[in-house]
Structure formats: structure tokens, C-alpha cells
Amino acid sequence: MSAFRDTECVVTGTLSMMLRMSQIAGVAPLSFRRTHGGWYIRTSRAANCYGKALSFCLWFLSSFTIAIDILIQPERSFRTRTNSTRIVWLADVATVAIVVCAAAFTGISRMRCLTVYALKLEEINLRLSLFHEEPSNEANRRLIAVSSMIFVVSTILVDYSIFIYQVITEHGKIVTSCMYIFYNISTIVQQVILVTFSETVTSVLTSLQMLNNCLKNLLQEILDSSELTNCALNYDSYINMNPNRSAIPNKSINSVVDTMAVYKGYRKNSIKAVPSTIRRLALLYCSICDVIRLVNDSHGLILVALMLCLLLHLVITPYHVITNIFNKERSDRSSPLLQLNWAVLHFVNLLLIVEPCHRTHEEMEQTRHLISQMIRYTPSEHGVLLTELQMFYQHLILNEVSYAPLKMFSLNRSLIVTVI
């Protein structure tokens, strides 16, 4: 990681916005410097110290709050009155604290990796833009990121307001209950971590989509060339099989002649340029695979903690819904509708993590399909092109990569089905 220490790169759009929020939340130790159309970022020791101090304070205050809530006058507690609720809240606070502390204490190494693969993506996109325009999905990405953050903050505010109102009206432990704000702040920090990872994966996905769009254009060129070749061969076969045919409609002759002329021009001008293009795209694909490996290495521990936290919340929330419905004597009860809102929020967070990774895996399968189709339809006389395509296919076979934190599980839609 020492080689990454002084790396500086430019970030733009939604990713720069989320990195700014992560810096404020203490989980992205970066310094920002304004440039035209974006921000120069690099790791910062001062921001790293701030992040570690903030995460430690949040962990300590959240743990202290739940400890005094359990040990001092538990009969007046609104969170931990029964043994089951104590276990639930201890597990909840612990998992959220693990996510935040893991992000803060691995922040400097994670941001060094980020500056490296951000530079790689910038170079990849610049080279791919020579062949195909970058997909314009920035508006959708910003909408998803902003909406998810607003959804989380508003849900926390409503939940916390209802909780404090119940404490005041029923003469509970007001000071201790107010200290639960530190746990809520930790939950917001966790959401920032989650959305930032989702944006990082989406950036990689965008580059892979650009590459596949280039391959689709080349495949269409090869298919057009193959169709024109077949048309010319069919015409030759027609003449050979009918040497004594006295008349052929002028319309058919004109059509075939025009087609052959286009075919000749196409072969001379376009098809010869494809082998070098295929080699460049193969190298860019390998660079994207390197970026995915860096993302895996830098986010592995955090992703495992996030998935553990989401799984726990997807169990806890139905528990709260059931107890709120069937146990009317609970003094910490809140609306089942609010608990259902939490359930929707946790499921959306699961989608924010898994869906970009799954779509990236699908794009990689699409790359393999496109290359196999190009090999299939490339005429045999284009030996150089076939060689480059076969080398590309070997890269696909030997350079397999996927989003799998700590190599424990793969982030795809089958994981969502397993969780449900």
C-alpha cells in the first residue's frame, strides 16, 4: 500500500458527492481540491485521525448508552425492558458499530486503493470513448443515492421522534433515551458507507457497459460482412448451377451487383482495422478485472460486516412488527407501519449492494457471449482477426473475477433469494 500513498486522482458526479459525505462521516480520509468539472482527491492523515476518533466516540457512546439502559433501572427502559429485547438491541448496536469502526480503521488503505482504481477507470473510459460514447446514467445514479439517503434520514427522524415522545409521556429515562441519538448517527454513517460502495461498483459497471457497446458494434460489422459474403457466394452458386439460364431479371442483377460493391468496400476499409481494436479492448477488459480485484480487496471486511448487519436487521424488523401487533403492553411499541418501513429500507439497502455487482457479472457474461459470436461469424480468411478473438476469449476464461468479499460468497441475486 505504500506505493499508493501519494496517488492523486479526479472524481466527478455522484461518486464525488458520496466521497464528500464519507469524508464528513469519518470513513473516507481524503482531502479535496477543486478542479474543472470535478475534485482532485488524495489520502489525508488528518482526516484519518478525525475518522478514527469519530468512530471510536460513536462506538463508545452507543455502547455506554445501552449498558446504562440495561444496568440502571431496567424497569423504566423503553428499549431493553425484556431479555429478548436486550439481546436484540445488543446485537443491533454491536453490528452497526463493527461496520462503522471497520470502515474508519481501514479507511486509509481503502482510499489509497480507491485513488488507484479511480485512475485506472479514468484511463479506461478515456480510451473507450474513442470507440463509443459513455452511457449517460449520471442523473439516475444521483437520484438513487440522494433518495436512499433521504429515505434513511427521514425514517430515523420519525422513529426517534416517536421514541422520545413515548419516553416523555410515560416518564421514562429521558437522558438515557436521548443518548440513543449516537446509535442513530452510526446508522446514518453506515448508510453513507453502503451507498458509496454502490456508486463505486456502478462506476466499474459503466466502463464495462462501454466496452460491451464497442464489442456490439464490431460484432455487427462482422455480421454485416458475413451476410454480404454469403450473398456473394449465393450469387456465384446461382450462376454455376444455371449456366444456360437465358434471362435474369434486371432487378436481381442490380441488387447483387450493388451488394458486391458494398461488400468489397467494407472488406477493404473496415475489417482490416478490427484486429488491433480487439487487442486494445482485450487489454482494457483485463484492466477492468484488475479494478474489480482492487475493490474486492479494499472492501471485503466492510462488505461482510454490512451483509451481517442487513441480515440481522431483516430478522429484527419482523420481530418488532410481530411484538407490536400481538403485545399491546409493550411500552416501547411504535407503529407497525413504521417497522414495515424499516423492513423496506433494509431490503432496498440489500438491493443497493447486490444489484450493481450482479449486473457487473451479467455484463462480463455478455462480453464472453459477444466474443464467442464474433469468433463464430468471422470469415476464415481473416486469420489475424480470429487469432486476436481467440486470445481475447482465453483472457475471459483465464481471468475470471467476481465480487466476492473475503471469498466467502458471491454478490448476486441468488444471495437475495437465500436471505429471503
C-alpha angles and dihedrals in degrees: 000000000000090000089062096051100101098032115132127189142168123250126187142179124009094348091059090049092052092046089053090053090046090053091054090046090054098242099102111054096200138137118218129212121183119241135167108295097354149007134287108225133190135160118278127203092202091054089047092056090046092051094049092047092048094048091047091051092049092048094046096046093045091049092045091051096053091041095057090041089059099038103038118062096330090181089070093048120115096193106038109028097127131044092247094052090048091056091046095050094043090053092045095051092043096052094046090049091050091054094048096044093045090052093047098045093045092041099105095051091042093052092048088056090046093055089051098051092039087060090048092051091048091054092044093051091047092054094043091050087068088067104029139007118257114256111258100229098129094107092054092047092052091047092053094046096047093043093051092050092048090047092053097044094046092048091050092048093050093046093047093046092052090047094051091045091055091047092053096044094048096041097244130157099301099180094046091045092051089055089066085081087086090060089050091051088052089053090054090049089051090053091052090053091049096049092045090055090048090052092048092054091045089056090055090046091054091055091049091050090053090052092050091049088056090050091049090055091049091047090052089051091052092046091051090049091049092049092050090049091051090048091053092046091050090052091051091049090049091054093045093049093047106039093150097045103129101202137028119183112260089229091061093046093050092048094052094043092051091048093050091050092052091046093054092050091046093053094047099045109029115022095057091060094056102080094062090045091052091052092051092049091049091054091048090051090054089051090054089052089053090053091052090052091051091050090050093050096046098044102033099105094041093050092052090050091047093050090048090051094048092048091051092049092049086058098040096049096059087046090057091045092052095046092047091053100043103030107060092171094069108118093201094054119138131182115297085222090062091049090050087052088055090050091053090047093053092047091050089051089052089053092048090058100039105034099063089046092048092049089050090054089049091051090052090052087049090054090054091048093050093050092048090051091050090052090048097052101035110112114246093239090069095077096158092053092048090051092053092047092050090050089050090051090051088054089053092051098043098037101054114158137166141172103272115149110222085345088278100119140349120250103233138117093275086068090059090052090050092051092049 
